[in-house]
Amino acid sequence: MSNFPPIKDELRQAAKSRLDVSLKPRPELPDEAIAANSRVIGERYGSATSLPPPAPVSAPPKPAAPLTSVRFDCPDYLDKALSVKAAEEGVTKTYLILQALGQAGYPLDQVDLVKDRRRLKK
């Protein structure tokens, strides 16, 4: 046998101490204290620290009316023209048709005239 030390000693690493990453919750700060601290930091570094005033609370918008599916047949060339115009404007064909009906004098609330309802779904 040889007089070499066991290889296991070289493979084992000493246990490293772990950092304590548990953070204690910070106390609540009033908005005035945060605004004052922002101004102090801004003056120190020469940056603008204008804080916007809080947005006024307004009445919630009128909800859109329930939808009804309407199916109709139209000439192929009209469907293609609607598709091209909708793609150019980034809207749907439904939007273009509702817009035309509103311009023709049919009652239509602006809240119901949505450019692309597919993007509203969450």
Buried (B, 14 or more C-beta within 10 A) or exposed (E): EEEEEEEEEEEEEEEEEEEEEEEEEEEEEEEEEEEEEBEEEBEEEEEEEEEEEEEEEEEEEEEEEEEEEEEEEEEEEEEEBBEEEBEEEEBBBBBBBBBEEBEEEEEBEEEBBBBEEEEEEE
